[in-house]
Amino acid sequence: MVTTLTIRLTQSISYRNKLMSDLKKERNIGYDAVKTFSIFLVCIYHYPFFNANFTDTNTFDIYLNYFLLGAASAGVPLFFMVNGALLLNKPYEFRPFLHKIVKLISLFVIWDIILLVGFQLLTNHRASLKSFVLDLFYLKMDVTNHLWFLQALLSVYLFYPIIKEVYEAARKEVLYWLCFTIVLFSFGNLFLNSAINVTEFLFHRNYLKEEEVNFFPFINPFGNYYFSLFYFILGGLLSKKRLTYFYKAPSWVLIGIYLLSLFILFLYGIIMTISDQKLYDTVWYGYYSVMTLAMSISVFILFSRLEYRNKIINYCLIIIGSNTLGIYLVHRFIGWFVNQLVTGNNLSGNLAISLLCAAIIVVSSLLIVLAIKKAPILKKLVSI
């Protein structure tokens, strides 16, 4: 019996080592590290079990929480950058990619229904048919609103064949022009709003009658999630080290840029909060800000060029990195249970608790995704 157990253990270790070897040949562990970091940030943002609202309590630790929460603004952009790094630098066939788009649409619709029905059962709340249909189309807050990421990803995939042709063209002027137009209508528009908002704060004038103004109302050719297109292209460019002035930057410079950008985003959040008399969400409104762009570039380069030599760490990064989409889809259910546990026992308000809960949500969601993938049909629900 002992001999049998020894043989099985040896076979198991041998299989794991072979799996690791095969995965390392096929995967860039640096990208898995980026995706692991990203999904962790997403879970912290969706379930921040600490108080970051300095309009209620004006203390140093609350300001610190608000400052740190801004780091989560890089979570979603980093997903798009990894997607671009992977898709733009490998060959593709149009018809299989078209099937991928259809699958993404199906995935969105199915999970929209699963989440709405699931939370109705969990909360013992029965919505009317009209309300249910409206929630299907417009996404319900704290239930299905995180599926906006799939909508944004779909918008990227719809443009992908065109972007791919431009990306691989011998003349790069067209690619850079495409990037310029996307940046102008997304980051540029927000930058103009930010500049005027800061001016209003400093000189006590009210130039903008609305919270955010579209400075290009009649000529903007892109939709709601246009900024995702630039992150997608940027990931491809950085992965090929075409933007060498970024990629060759020393690590201490990248860390400095990251912290400085996070601090500027924090200061802007304070200015906007004071001006609007309500807490400014530096994560949601930060996705297409220059500060989050700088933070995302810094993290992407740092994590991509690090050497990952520890086998256990590598294995964990690969497992999480290859299942981030499934974790993203499932984590709302786990987050709900964790939220009930934490708030029910008055454990919230602590940054350490929030970090621990985020880790629990990620790991628990991962285990559920791995279990789902064991079923031949159900595994299609957690992957594209």
N, C-alpha and C positions, 0 to 999 in steps of 0.2 A: 504493500500500500504506500509506504514511504517512497519507494522507488518510482511508483506511478505518479505520485504528487510531484516528485522532483523532475520527472520527465516533462509533465504538463507545465510546470513552472518555467523550465528551461525553454520549452516551445513557446510559451507566452512571451517571455522576455525576448526571444529571438524574433518572434512575429512583430513585437512592438518596435524593436530596433530596425527591422526591415521596413516597417511602415514609416518610421521616422526618416529613414534614408530615402525612401521613395518620395515622401512628401517634400523633403528639403530640395530634391532635384526639381520638382514641379512647382514649388511655391517659393515666394519671396517672404521669408519670415518677418522681415521688416514691415511689410504691408500688413501681415497678421497682427503685428504689434500696434500699428496705427489703428486698425479696426477694433482691437481689444480696448485700446484707450478710448476710442470714439464711443463704443457701446456703453462703456462705464460712465462717460460724461453724459450720455443721453439719459441713463437711469437716474443719475444724480439730479438732472434738470427736471425730469418728470416727477421724481419723488424726493424733494429736498427736505429731509427731516430736521431742518434747522431754520432758524428765523433770519431772513435776510432783508426784512422790511424795516428799514431805518426810519420810516415815517411814523411808526408806532413806538419803537424803542430806539432812542438815539445814543447808542453806546459803541465803544470801539469794536467789540466782538461782533456786533450786528453789521457794522461797516465791513469788517473783515470777511464775514460770510457773503455779503453782497459782492465784494471784490472777487472772491474765489468762485462764486457761482457764474460769473462772467466767462470763466474758462470753458464752460459748457457750450459756448457759442461756436466753438471749433468742432464740436462733435459731428454734426451732419455734414459740413463742408469736407471734412476729412474722408467721409464715406465716398463722396463724389470724386475726390481726388484719387482714391485707390481704384475706383471703377475706371476712371480715365487712364490711369497707369496700366491697368490690365488689358482693357479693350482696345485702346488706340495703338498698342504696340504688338498686336498679333493679328494674323490674317483672319478674315471673316467671309462668310458666304451669306448673300442677301436673304435667301429663303429660310434657312435655319434661324437667322436673326429675327425674321418676321414672326416665326413661331414663338420666339422668346418674348416678343412684344405682346402677342395674344395671351401668352401664359402670365405675363405680368398684370395685364388687365383682369384676367380671371382671378388671379391671386388677390388683387385689390377688392374685387366684388365679394369673393368668398369670405375673406377676413373681415370685411365690413359687416357682413351678416353674422359671422361667428361671434364677433365682439359685442355687437348690439344684443343678440339673443343671450349670450353668456352673461352679460352684466345685468340684463333684466332678471335672470334667474338668481344671480348672486345677491342683488339688492331687493329682490321680491317686488320689483316695480314692473307694471304692465303698461306699455305705451299703446296709444291708439294706432290704428293702421296708418292714418295720415301722418302722425308724428314719427312713426317708424320709417316710413318712406322718406320723409324730409331729412331724418338723421342719416339715412343711407346716402343721400345725395350731398348733404352739406357737412357731414362728419360731426359727431357729438363730442363736446369738450370732455376731456379726461376719460374718454371711452374709445373713440375711433379717430380723434383729431390727429393722432400721430401718424396716421396713414397718409398724410399729406406728402410724406417722404416718397411713397410709392407713386404718387401723382407727379412729383418732381422728377423722379427717376424715369417715369414714362415719357415725360417731355424731353429728357435727355436722349432716351433711346429713339424717339421719333426723329430727332435731328442727327442721330449717330451716323447713318450712311453718308450724309452730306459732310459732316465734320470729319469723318474718316478719309474721304477723298481729298478734302482740303488739307488735312493734317499730313498726308503722304505726298502731296504735290511737291514737285521740285522747287517751285517758287514759293517762298514762305510769306511773301507780302500779303497774300490773300488770307492766310491763317492769322497773321498778326492784325489784319484789318478786322476780321471776324471777332477776335478777342477785344479789340478796341471798342467796337460797337456794343458788345455785351457789357463791358466794363462801364462805358459811358451811360447806358440806360439803366444800370443797376447800381453799382458802387458809386458812379458819378452822381446819379440822382440823389442818393442818400447823403453823399458828401456835401452837396449843395444845401440840402435840408439841414444837415448838422452845422455847417458854417453859419447859416442864418440863425439857427436856434441858439448857438453860442453867442452870437452878436446881440440877439434879443436879450439874453440873460445879462450880458455885461452892460448894455446901455439902457436896459429897462424899456425897450420898445417892442411893439407887437407887429412884426412884418408879415408873419404867416397867420392866416385865420384858421388854418387846420393843423392837425398834428403833423401830417406829412403831405407835401405837395408834389404832384407829378410835373416836373419841369418840361417834360416832353410828351404832352397829352395826345398829340395827333400823329406823331411819327415813331413812337416806340413800337418796334416790330415784335417784341417778345412778350411772353405771358407773365403769370404771377411768380414763377420760379426760375426766371431767366438767369439769375446769378449762378444756379447750379451748372449751367452750360460752361461757364468760365472755369469753375473749380474742376470740372471734368477734363477740359482741355489742358488746364494747368498741371493736373496730375500726370497726364501723358508727357508733357514737355519736361517736367522735373524728373520723371523716371528715366528718361533718355539723357538726362544731364545736359539738355540743350541750353538751359538758363544757367550757365556755369558760374556766373557771379553770385547766384544764390547757393548753388550746390557746394561751391568751394569755400563758403564762409565758415570760419572757425566755430566750433560748438558754443563757445562762450558768447560769441556775437549773436548767434541764433537764440540762445537762452535770454540774452539781454533784450533782443527785439521782442521776444515773446512776452516778457515781464513788462516792458515799457508799453507795449500795445494793450496788454490787459489792464494796466493802470490807467491809460488814456480812456479806454472803454468804460472803466469804473468812474472816472471823473465826469465823462459825458453823461453817464447814467444818473449821477447825482444832480447835474445841471438840469437834465430833462425832468427829473422827479420834482425838483423845487419849482420849475417853471409850470409844469402841468398839475401839480398838487396830487400826484398819484405815482406809485412806484413804477419806474421805467424798466421794462424787461430787456436787459442787455443781451440776453441769449436770442430771443426771437427776432428782435430788431437788429441784432448784431451780425446775422448771417452774411449780409451783403455790405458790411462796413469795412473800411480800410483796416481797422484794428484787427478784426477777426481774420481778414485775409492774411495779414502779416503773421498772426498767431498760427494759422493753419499751415502756411508755408514752412514756418520754423519747425513745427512738430513733425510734419511730413518728412522733411530732410533729416532731422535728427534721428527719428525712429528708423528711417529707411537705410541709413548708413551705419547704424550700430551693429556690432558683431554679437550674435546670440550663440554662445558656446555651451550654456548649461542645457543638458538634454531635457530635464524636467520642465524648465521654463519654456524651451522651444515647443515641447509637446503641448503645454497648456495654451500657448499663443496660437498654435496651429489649430487646435480643437475649437477654441473660441473664435478665432479669425475666420474659420471656414463655416461657422454657423451664426454669424452676426445677424443676418437677415431673419433667420428663425427666431433668434433671441429677441430681436426688435418687435416681431409680430406677437410673440407670446408674453412679453414682459409686463403688459398691462394687467393680466390676470394675477401674476405673481406679485406685482406691485400693490394690487388691491389687498391681497391677504397680508402682506407685510405692513401696509398702512394701517389695517385694522389692528394688528398686533402692537405696533409701535404707539399709535395714538390711544389705544385702549388701555395701555399701561403707562401712559404719560412719559414715554421715553424720548419724545421728540425735543428739538431745541438744541441738540448737541451735534457738532460737526463730525465727531468721531463716529457717533451712532449712524449718521447719514452715510458716511463712507462705508461702514460695515453693511448697512442695509442695501446699498447699491451693489456691493459684492455678492450679497445673498441673492438679490434679484437676478443678477447676471448668471450666477452658477446654477440656481434653481431653474431658470428659463433654459439654460443650456442642457440640463439633464432631461427636461421635458422634450426639447427638440431632438435630442439623441434617441429618446424613446419613440418619438413619432417616426423618425427615420428608419426604425426597425420594420415598420409596416410598409409593404410595397406601394400601396396606393396613397396612404396618408403622407408619405415622405414628400410628395409633390406640394404639400401645403406649406412647407418651410424652406423651399428653395426655388430658384428660377432655372 
